[in-house]
Amino acid sequence: MYVSRLSLHDFRSYLDLDLELAAGASAFLGRNGQGKTNLVEALDYLSRLSSHRVATDAPLVRAGTEQAVVRAAVVRDGRTATLEVEINPGRANRARVNKAPLPRARELLGLVRTVVFSPEDLTLVKGDPGDRRRFLDDLLVLRTPRLAGVRADYDRVLRQRNSLLKTAGLARRGSSSAEAALSTLGVWDAHLARTGAELLAERLALVHQLRPYVGKAYEAVARGATREDADLTYRPSFELSGASERASLTEALLAELERRRGDELDRGVSLVGPHRDELALTLGDADLRLPVKGYASHGESWSFALALRLASYDLLRAEGDDPILILDDVFAELDSERREQLAELVAGAEQVLVTAAVAADVPARLAGTRYVVAGGEVTHER
């Protein structure tokens, strides 16, 4: 799978852009602030319907305009499909495949798959648990697009349940709406347990499948490391007691919601469920494993973050088409040895898109086709 053409309209700094691409490696070179990352961000948005840089869609639309359009021609097994998304901040986005409208934009998910390496990846190691949960969920959706609906349902149920908990908590302190809120809360407990159990089961399975790939990738990018040095463990917000099937997880969630009911009413927030879980990242041998966050050096943290992305790529690749690899300004963060190691690991990908401020930062293995990005224009390097 690779993208043969990328077209942008009113996306970030681009009024209109129509760019031909090829399989293999392509490098976008230019000073910071010229729009290199905007290009690869657009393609990644087409894959995930979200940005790796910002939490909302509004910054993606060029200043002074109301919507942006990202369009790409995607080649798979010799056939080309044109994918398009219309980004409408504050309103529903719209998507098309070969000019035919899709009922919902999220039906675009899975038609093109990307894996992005970027400086922001350090948050996977040093950031909050929410960053690591998002990493898992994004990978789940790339593998199984229908899980985007499960995640959206869970978020909707969680918001409603939190609202009821606040109302019921106030009711306990004298409001007349206590009984109605508490009776309705039971219904939303069941919804939370059902959707939460499905999300939890999928995350548990993903971490189990991802673990050997992470160890292998860490060994490849960290000096002197072995594949046993890096590990990841999923830590739910409550004791599972061996449960892993969806039905048993649903029962376990319901039981824990009942047990924590008083605490939740006191605090007015849901304390149980996948939104409270953690992906624990550790380094060391079997006798002494330490959390990466707080104990790892900067180099070790970078190596672990790279290992997570490489593991994602390898897992997706093992299940089907090569994802499109995007290396967004990462080589400036790496020493020469790690640059060459990373280049060697990804050079065989069907398509690799690299951004860099300095041409010398891009390893020779990834030279490929080079573009110069300056002043909102993209031209072939002469």
VOPAGU-2260 file (C-alpha; in pm, 1 decimal, decimal comma):
REM VOPAGU-2260
SITE   aa  ch    i         X         Y         Z
SITE  MET   A    0       0,0       0,0       0,0
SITE  TYR   A    1     124,5     346,7     -86,0
SITE  VAL   A    2      -7,3     693,7    -168,5
SITE  SER   A    3      55,0     807,5    -527,2
SITE  ARG   A    4    -101,1    1154,2    -495,0
SITE  LEU   A    5    -183,8    1386,3    -205,8
SITE  SER   A    6    -410,1    1689,0    -252,6
SITE  LEU   A    7    -485,3    1953,5       8,6
SITE  HIS   A    8    -727,0    2244,8      11,0
SITE  ASP   A    9    -722,4    2497,9     297,3
SITE  PHE   A   10    -538,6    2249,8     518,7
SITE  ARG   A   11    -310,2    2425,7     768,4
SITE  SER   A   12     -78,3    2652,0     566,9
SITE  TYR   A   13    -180,4    2516,7     225,7
SITE  LEU   A   14    -435,7    2696,1      10,5
SITE  ASP   A   15    -411,4    2433,3    -264,1
SITE  LEU   A   16    -158,1    2158,3    -312,5
SITE  ASP   A   17    -143,8    1867,7    -554,0
SITE  LEU   A   18     159,0    1645,3    -500,8
SITE  GLU   A   19     265,0    1328,5    -681,3
SITE  LEU   A   20     433,9    1064,8    -466,2
SITE  ALA   A   21     592,5     727,5    -531,7
SITE  ALA   A   22     651,3     404,3    -347,2
SITE  GLY   A   23     974,8     383,0    -150,3
SITE  ALA   A   24    1130,7     666,8      47,4
SITE  SER   A   25    1049,4    1034,8       5,5
SITE  ALA   A   26    1207,5    1312,9     209,3
SITE  PHE   A   27    1058,7    1660,5     263,4
SITE  LEU   A   28    1331,2    1909,7     348,5
SITE  GLY   A   29    1304,8    2267,3     467,3
SITE  ARG   A   30    1345,2    2503,9     757,2
SITE  ASN   A   31    1108,4    2476,0    1052,1
SITE  GLY   A   32     773,1    2643,1    1004,1
SITE  GLN   A   33     759,4    2592,3     626,6
SITE  GLY   A   34     489,4    2322,5     627,2
SITE  LYS   A   35     675,3    1989,7     615,7
SITE  THR   A   36     487,1    1838,0     905,8
SITE  ASN   A   37     156,3    1971,3     771,7
SITE  LEU   A   38     195,7    1740,4     471,1
SITE  VAL   A   39     243,2    1420,3     665,0
SITE  GLU   A   40     -11,5    1526,0     927,1
SITE  ALA   A   41    -273,1    1546,5     650,5
SITE  LEU   A   42    -203,7    1191,8     536,6
SITE  ASP   A   43    -208,2    1062,6     894,0
SITE  TYR   A   44    -541,2    1239,5     948,7
SITE  LEU   A   45    -684,7    1053,1     651,5
SITE  SER   A   46    -579,8     730,5     821,3
SITE  ARG   A   47    -700,2     798,4    1177,3
SITE  LEU   A   48    -937,6    1097,1    1145,1
SITE  SER   A   49    -735,5    1269,3    1415,5
SITE  SER   A   50    -405,1    1454,5    1436,2
SITE  HIS   A   51     -89,2    1345,1    1615,4
SITE  ARG   A   52     -23,1    1712,2    1696,5
SITE  VAL   A   53    -349,1    1867,8    1820,1
SITE  ALA   A   54    -658,9    1742,6    2002,0
SITE  THR   A   55    -922,4    1925,0    1794,0
SITE  ASP   A   56    -985,4    1983,1    1423,4
SITE  ALA   A   57   -1000,1    2363,0    1431,0
SITE  PRO   A   58    -622,0    2421,3    1393,2
SITE  LEU   A   59    -620,8    2201,1    1081,4
SITE  VAL   A   60    -829,3    2449,4     881,8
SITE  ARG   A   61    -642,6    2739,7     722,6
SITE  ALA   A   62    -701,7    3067,7     903,7
SITE  GLY   A   63    -999,1    3258,6     766,4
SITE  THR   A   64   -1167,4    2954,6     611,1
SITE  GLU   A   65   -1438,7    2721,2     738,2
SITE  GLN   A   66   -1333,0    2378,5     613,3
SITE  ALA   A   67   -1035,8    2183,7     482,7
SITE  VAL   A   68   -1016,5    1896,0     236,7
SITE  VAL   A   69    -759,8    1615,4     230,9
SITE  ARG   A   70    -760,2    1381,5     -67,5
SITE  ALA   A   71    -526,7    1094,7    -151,2
SITE  ALA   A   72    -493,6     834,0    -425,3
SITE  VAL   A   73    -407,4     506,4    -250,7
SITE  VAL   A   74    -258,7     216,0    -445,5
SITE  ARG   A   75    -319,7    -132,6    -311,5
SITE  ASP   A   76    -254,1    -455,5    -503,2
SITE  GLY   A   77    -230,5    -257,7    -824,9
SITE  ARG   A   78    -566,7     -84,6    -779,1
SITE  THR   A   79    -608,8     283,7    -700,0
SITE  ALA   A   80    -881,1     430,7    -478,6
SITE  THR   A   81    -931,5     800,9    -408,3
SITE  LEU   A   82   -1005,0     875,5     -42,3
SITE  GLU   A   83   -1126,5    1216,0      71,0
SITE  VAL   A   84   -1222,6    1377,0     398,6
SITE  GLU   A   85   -1382,5    1717,6     442,9
SITE  ILE   A   86   -1289,4    1862,2     782,1
SITE  ASN   A   87   -1562,9    2079,2     934,4
SITE  PRO   A   88   -1473,9    2199,5    1286,1
SITE  GLY   A   89   -1781,3    2209,2    1509,0
SITE  ARG   A   90   -1981,5    2006,1    1256,5
SITE  ALA   A   91   -1974,6    1652,5    1122,6
SITE  ASN   A   92   -1688,3    1573,5     889,2
SITE  ARG   A   93   -1774,3    1415,5     554,8
SITE  ALA   A   94   -1587,4    1144,3     367,4
SITE  ARG   A   95   -1587,5    1001,8      15,5
SITE  VAL   A   96   -1432,8     704,9    -161,5
SITE  ASN   A   97   -1395,8     742,7    -539,1
SITE  LYS   A   98   -1625,6    1048,6    -510,7
SITE  ALA   A   99   -1906,8     840,6    -351,7
SITE  PRO   A  100   -2015,7     980,4     -10,3
SITE  LEU   A  101   -1985,2     752,3     293,2
SITE  PRO   A  102   -2269,3     746,2     550,2
SITE  ARG   A  103   -2023,2     832,2     828,1
SITE  ALA   A  104   -1671,4     970,9     811,3
SITE  ARG   A  105   -1536,5     696,1    1036,1
SITE  GLU   A  106   -1608,2     439,2     762,5
SITE  LEU   A  107   -1290,3     575,9     606,3
SITE  LEU   A  108   -1086,9     419,0     888,4
SITE  GLY   A  109    -870,8     127,0     784,5
SITE  LEU   A  110    -866,7     208,4     412,7
SITE  VAL   A  111    -519,0     358,9     448,6
SITE  ARG   A  112    -298,5     287,3     748,9
SITE  THR   A  113     -12,9     498,6     878,7
SITE  VAL   A  114     238,4     468,6    1159,3
SITE  VAL   A  115     390,6     800,6    1266,6
SITE  PHE   A  116     719,6     856,1    1446,8
SITE  SER   A  117     745,8    1213,3    1580,4
SITE  PRO   A  118     909,5    1412,2    1862,6
SITE  GLU   A  119     573,2    1397,9    2042,4
SITE  ASP   A  120     628,5    1022,9    2087,5
SITE  LEU   A  121     818,7    1090,6    2409,3
SITE  THR   A  122     479,1    1148,0    2570,6
SITE  LEU   A  123     414,1     776,8    2525,3
SITE  VAL   A  124     685,1     720,6    2784,3
SITE  LYS   A  125     689,2    1038,1    2991,2
SITE  GLY   A  126     329,0    1155,1    2957,1
SITE  ASP   A  127       7,1    1075,9    3141,4
SITE  PRO   A  128    -166,2     735,4    3129,3
SITE  GLY   A  129    -415,7     884,7    2883,9
SITE  ASP   A  130    -137,9     914,5    2622,8
SITE  ARG   A  131     -64,4     543,4    2647,7
SITE  ARG   A  132    -433,5     449,4    2641,5
SITE  ARG   A  133    -473,1     658,6    2327,0
SITE  PHE   A  134    -176,1     478,1    2171,3
SITE  LEU   A  135    -346,6     142,1    2231,8
SITE  ASP   A  136    -686,5     257,2    2108,4
SITE  ASP   A  137    -546,7     414,1    1791,0
SITE  LEU   A  138    -368,9      87,9    1710,7
SITE  LEU   A  139    -684,7    -110,8    1785,0
SITE  VAL   A  140    -883,0      99,3    1538,7
SITE  LEU   A  141    -616,4      67,3    1268,4
SITE  ARG   A  142    -638,6    -311,1    1303,5
SITE  THR   A  143   -1015,8    -333,7    1351,1
SITE  PRO   A  144   -1194,8     -16,4    1233,7
SITE  ARG   A  145   -1531,9    -113,1    1390,5
SITE  LEU   A  146   -1372,0     -54,1    1731,8
SITE  ALA   A  147   -1388,8     319,4    1661,1
SITE  GLY   A  148   -1762,7     283,5    1722,5
SITE  VAL   A  149   -1704,0      92,0    2045,8
SITE  ARG   A  150   -1467,0     359,2    2171,5
SITE  ALA   A  151   -1713,5     636,1    2077,3
SITE  ASP   A  152   -1997,4     450,4    2253,6
SITE  TYR   A  153   -1787,1     407,8    2566,0
SITE  ASP   A  154   -1696,1     777,1    2573,8
SITE  ARG   A  155   -2062,2     873,9    2532,5
SITE  VAL   A  156   -2172,8     639,4    2812,4
SITE  LEU   A  157   -1895,6     767,1    3037,1
SITE  ARG   A  158   -1998,0    1130,2    2989,5
SITE  GLN   A  159   -2360,7    1049,7    3065,8
SITE  ARG   A  160   -2273,6     841,6    3370,2
SITE  ASN   A  161   -2042,9    1111,2    3509,1
SITE  SER   A  162   -2323,5    1364,9    3472,7
SITE  LEU   A  163   -2560,5    1135,7    3662,5
SITE  LEU   A  164   -2304,7    1073,1    3935,0
SITE  LYS   A  165   -2271,8    1446,1    3992,0
SITE  THR   A  166   -2650,2    1485,0    4006,8
SITE  ALA   A  167   -2691,7    1186,9    4237,2
SITE  GLY   A  168   -2406,0    1304,2    4456,9
SITE  LEU   A  169   -2572,6    1641,0    4502,9
SITE  ALA   A  170   -2900,9    1460,4    4563,8
SITE  ARG   A  171   -2749,4    1277,6    4858,4
SITE  ARG   A  172   -2686,1    1617,4    5011,7
SITE  GLY   A  173   -3046,0    1728,5    4999,4
SITE  SER   A  174   -3171,0    1748,7    4641,5
SITE  SER   A  175   -3508,9    1594,0    4562,0
SITE  SER   A  176   -3382,8    1422,6    4243,8
SITE  ALA   A  177   -3181,7    1153,2    4428,2
SITE  GLU   A  178   -3410,1     857,5    4367,5
SITE  ALA   A  179   -3454,5     922,8    3993,5
SITE  ALA   A  180   -3082,8     978,0    3939,0
SITE  LEU   A  181   -2987,2     663,6    4128,0
SITE  SER   A  182   -3238,4     446,8    3944,0
SITE  THR   A  183   -3115,8     577,4    3607,6
SITE  LEU   A  184   -2756,1     520,9    3714,9
SITE  GLY   A  185   -2814,0     145,9    3723,5
SITE  VAL   A  186   -2901,6     148,4    3353,5
SITE  TRP   A  187   -2583,7     335,3    3266,7
SITE  ASP   A  188   -2379,9      97,2    3482,8
SITE  ALA   A  189   -2489,9    -182,2    3251,8
SITE  HIS   A  190   -2399,0      20,3    2942,0
SITE  LEU   A  191   -2058,2     109,1    3085,7
SITE  ALA   A  192   -1986,2    -252,7    3177,2
SITE  ARG   A  193   -2087,6    -381,6    2834,0
SITE  THR   A  194   -1890,7    -135,1    2623,4
SITE  GLY   A  195   -1605,4    -118,4    2873,7
SITE  ALA   A  196   -1565,9    -496,5    2875,8
SITE  GLU   A  197   -1534,5    -506,3    2496,6
SITE  LEU   A  198   -1272,7    -231,1    2495,5
SITE  LEU   A  199   -1087,9    -391,8    2786,4
SITE  ALA   A  200   -1082,8    -736,2    2621,7
SITE  GLU   A  201    -942,8    -587,7    2300,6
SITE  ARG   A  202    -672,1    -394,0    2484,3
SITE  LEU   A  203    -565,1    -699,3    2684,3
SITE  ALA   A  204    -535,3    -905,1    2367,4
SITE  LEU   A  205    -344,3    -628,0    2188,9
SITE  VAL   A  206     -86,4    -589,1    2465,7
SITE  HIS   A  207     -31,9    -965,5    2467,7
SITE  GLN   A  208      28,8    -963,0    2091,6
SITE  LEU   A  209     240,7    -646,8    2097,1
SITE  ARG   A  210     478,4    -751,1    2377,5
SITE  PRO   A  211     723,2    -965,9    2173,0
SITE  TYR   A  212     739,7    -703,0    1898,4
SITE  VAL   A  213     832,0    -434,3    2153,3
SITE  GLY   A  214    1113,0    -646,3    2295,6
SITE  LYS   A  215    1250,4    -717,8    1949,3
SITE  ALA   A  216    1232,1    -351,4    1846,4
SITE  TYR   A  217    1395,5    -226,5    2167,1
SITE  GLU   A  218    1683,6    -466,7    2116,3
SITE  ALA   A  219    1728,8    -322,6    1767,7
SITE  VAL   A  220    1736,0      47,3    1862,5
SITE  ALA   A  221    1895,1      50,4    2210,9
SITE  ARG   A  222    2268,1      -1,4    2251,0
SITE  GLY   A  223    2358,5    -330,0    2418,6
SITE  ALA   A  224    1996,5    -419,5    2494,5
SITE  THR   A  225    1829,2    -758,0    2467,2
SITE  ARG   A  226    1466,8    -822,5    2380,9
SITE  GLU   A  227    1401,6    -922,8    2742,4
SITE  ASP   A  228    1496,7    -575,9    2869,2
SITE  ALA   A  229    1177,4    -396,0    2759,0
SITE  ASP   A  230     832,4    -500,9    2865,7
SITE  LEU   A  231     478,4    -367,5    2883,2
SITE  THR   A  232     189,4    -474,4    3104,5
SITE  TYR   A  233    -174,0    -374,0    3100,3
SITE  ARG   A  234    -296,5    -264,8    3443,2
SITE  PRO   A  235    -674,8    -236,3    3478,5
SITE  SER   A  236    -837,3      -6,8    3733,2
SITE  PHE   A  237    -947,6    -309,0    3938,1
SITE  GLU   A  238    -848,3    -669,9    4002,9
SITE  LEU   A  239    -953,4    -896,6    3715,9
SITE  SER   A  240    -886,1   -1227,0    3897,3
SITE  GLY   A  241    -794,6   -1394,6    3570,0
SITE  ALA   A  242   -1095,8   -1274,2    3372,4
SITE  SER   A  243   -1025,2   -1207,4    3005,6
SITE  GLU   A  244   -1339,0   -1307,0    2815,0
SITE  ARG   A  245   -1591,3   -1034,0    2742,5
SITE  ALA   A  246   -1875,2   -1191,1    2943,7
SITE  SER   A  247   -1662,7   -1240,2    3254,1
SITE  LEU   A  248   -1514,9    -891,3    3219,0
SITE  THR   A  249   -1867,1    -745,9    3201,6
SITE  GLU   A  250   -1960,4    -922,0    3526,2
SITE  ALA   A  251   -1637,2    -810,3    3691,4
SITE  LEU   A  252   -1695,4    -449,0    3587,4
SITE  LEU   A  253   -2051,8    -452,6    3718,3
SITE  ALA   A  254   -1937,7    -596,5    4052,0
SITE  GLU   A  255   -1665,6    -334,6    4088,0
SITE  LEU   A  256   -1904,2     -52,0    3997,1
SITE  GLU   A  257   -2135,7    -170,2    4272,1
SITE  ARG   A  258   -1849,6    -194,9    4520,4
SITE  ARG   A  259   -1723,6     156,2    4441,6
SITE  ARG   A  260   -2066,9     319,0    4420,0
SITE  GLY   A  261   -2024,4     519,6    4739,4
SITE  ASP   A  262   -1683,4     654,7    4639,2
SITE  GLU   A  263   -1810,7     751,8    4295,4
SITE  LEU   A  264   -2111,8     935,5    4437,8
SITE  ASP   A  265   -1888,6    1121,6    4679,7
SITE  ARG   A  266   -1654,1    1233,2    4404,8
SITE  GLY   A  267   -1907,9    1269,1    4122,6
SITE  VAL   A  268   -1694,6    1080,5    3870,3
SITE  SER   A  269   -1654,3     726,4    3736,0
SITE  LEU   A  270   -1362,1     554,5    3907,9
SITE  VAL   A  271   -1385,8     217,1    3733,7
SITE  GLY   A  272   -1336,8     128,6    3368,5
SITE  PRO   A  273   -1089,9     138,9    3078,0
SITE  HIS   A  274   -1060,3     518,0    3107,9
SITE  ARG   A  275    -874,6     460,5    3436,8
SITE  ASP   A  276    -641,1     185,6    3315,9
SITE  GLU   A  277    -266,6     212,7    3263,4
SITE  LEU   A  278     -15,8      65,0    3020,8
SITE  ALA   A  279     292,3       6,6    3234,2
SITE  LEU   A  280     627,4      30,6    3052,0
SITE  THR   A  281     930,3    -119,5    3225,5
SITE  LEU   A  282    1300,2    -177,5    3166,7
SITE  GLY   A  283    1541,4    -421,5    3327,4
SITE  ASP   A  284    1586,2    -791,6    3381,2
SITE  ALA   A  285    1345,9   -1030,2    3550,9
SITE  ASP   A  286    1497,1    -959,8    3894,1
SITE  LEU   A  287    1463,4    -582,1    3879,7
SITE  ARG   A  288    1214,2    -410,6    3651,8
SITE  LEU   A  289    1177,5     -34,6    3682,8
SITE  PRO   A  290     917,2     193,5    3524,6
SITE  VAL   A  291    1050,6     378,9    3222,4
SITE  LYS   A  292     881,2     697,5    3340,1
SITE  GLY   A  293    1096,2     848,6    3610,8
SITE  TYR   A  294    1387,6     602,5    3587,2
SITE  ALA   A  295    1496,7     579,1    3223,8
SITE  SER   A  296    1754,4     813,2    3072,4
SITE  HIS   A  297    1661,0    1038,2    2781,7
SITE  GLY   A  298    1821,5     793,8    2539,0
SITE  GLU   A  299    1641,8     495,3    2690,2
SITE  SER   A  300    1311,7     683,0    2682,9
SITE  TRP   A  301    1359,0     766,4    2315,2
SITE  SER   A  302    1452,1     405,7    2238,6
SITE  PHE   A  303    1138,8     278,5    2413,1
SITE  ALA   A  304     917,2     526,5    2229,7
SITE  LEU   A  305    1070,4     419,9    1898,3
SITE  ALA   A  306    1023,4      55,4    1996,6
SITE  LEU   A  307     651,0     112,3    2054,5
SITE  ARG   A  308     610,2     261,9    1707,6
SITE  LEU   A  309     823,7      -2,5    1540,2
SITE  ALA   A  310     629,1    -274,0    1719,2
SITE  SER   A  311     303,8    -119,8    1593,5
SITE  TYR   A  312     438,4    -120,5    1239,8
SITE  ASP   A  313     559,8    -481,2    1263,1
SITE  LEU   A  314     229,4    -601,8    1408,4
SITE  LEU   A  315      25,3    -430,6    1137,5
SITE  ARG   A  316     262,4    -555,5     869,8
SITE  ALA   A  317     233,6    -913,6     996,4
SITE  GLU   A  318    -143,5    -895,3     955,1
SITE  GLY   A  319    -157,8    -760,2     599,4
SITE  ASP   A  320     -36,7    -466,0     391,8
SITE  ASP   A  321     259,2    -254,4     492,5
SITE  PRO   A  322     138,8      61,4     667,1
SITE  ILE   A  323     276,1     389,7     535,3
SITE  LEU   A  324     561,8     494,0     762,8
SITE  ILE   A  325     594,1     861,8     853,5
SITE  LEU   A  326     916,3     978,4    1019,4
SITE  ASP   A  327     837,0    1334,8    1120,9
SITE  ASP   A  328    1148,8    1524,2    1226,3
SITE  VAL   A  329    1277,8    1233,8    1435,3
SITE  PHE   A  330    1632,3    1209,0    1302,5
SITE  ALA   A  331    1729,4    1541,5    1458,6
SITE  GLU   A  332    1652,7    1382,8    1797,1
SITE  LEU   A  333    1877,6    1079,3    1738,0
SITE  ASP   A  334    2252,6    1034,0    1731,4
SITE  SER   A  335    2414,0     899,7    1415,0
SITE  GLU   A  336    2415,2     538,2    1532,1
SITE  ARG   A  337    2045,1     536,9    1615,7
SITE  ARG   A  338    1967,9     711,2    1286,7
SITE  GLU   A  339    2134,4     434,0    1091,5
SITE  GLN   A  340    1969,2     163,8    1302,2
SITE  LEU   A  341    1625,2     310,7    1247,2
SITE  ALA   A  342    1687,2     359,7     875,3
SITE  GLU   A  343    1798,5      -1,8     840,6
SITE  LEU   A  344    1483,8    -124,3    1016,5
SITE  VAL   A  345    1237,7      72,5     801,1
SITE  ALA   A  346    1413,3      95,8     464,0
SITE  GLY   A  347    1221,3    -206,4     334,2
SITE  ALA   A  348     878,0     -50,8     392,1
SITE  GLU   A  349     663,4      -2,8      83,0
SITE  GLN   A  350     643,3     372,3     147,2
SITE  VAL   A  351     835,8     589,8     392,4
SITE  LEU   A  352     779,9     965,5     422,1
SITE  VAL   A  353    1051,0    1160,2     604,9
SITE  THR   A  354    1059,6    1524,1     715,2
SITE  ALA   A  355    1379,5    1699,5     818,5
SITE  ALA   A  356    1509,4    2053,1     853,6
SITE  VAL   A  357    1860,9    1951,5     750,2
SITE  ALA   A  358    1925,2    1719,0     456,8
SITE  ALA   A  359    2230,1    1569,0     628,9
SITE  ASP   A  360    2003,2    1433,8     905,0
SITE  VAL   A  361    1835,2    1191,7     662,0
SITE  PRO   A  362    2027,8     862,9     632,9
SITE  ALA   A  363    2141,4     763,9     284,1
SITE  ARG   A  364    1917,8     454,4     295,9
SITE  LEU   A  365    1615,4     684,1     300,7
SITE  ALA   A  366    1734,7     939,1      46,0
SITE  GLY   A  367    1480,7     835,6    -219,5
SITE  THR   A  368    1288,4    1121,3    -378,0
SITE  ARG   A  369    1362,8    1457,5    -218,7
SITE  TYR   A  370    1135,1    1760,0    -202,3
SITE  VAL   A  371    1206,6    2112,2     -84,3
SITE  VAL   A  372     932,2    2274,6     124,1
SITE  ALA   A  373     945,2    2654,3     147,0
SITE  GLY   A  374     695,0    2936,4     154,0
SITE  GLY   A  375     395,7    2708,3     122,5
SITE  GLU   A  376     529,7    2539,4    -192,0
SITE  VAL   A  377     665,4    2187,9    -244,2
SITE  THR   A  378     914,0    2130,3    -526,5
SITE  HIS   A  379    1141,8    1845,0    -632,6
SITE  GLU   A  380    1498,2    1898,4    -516,2
SITE  ARG   A  381    1726,0    1975,2    -806,8
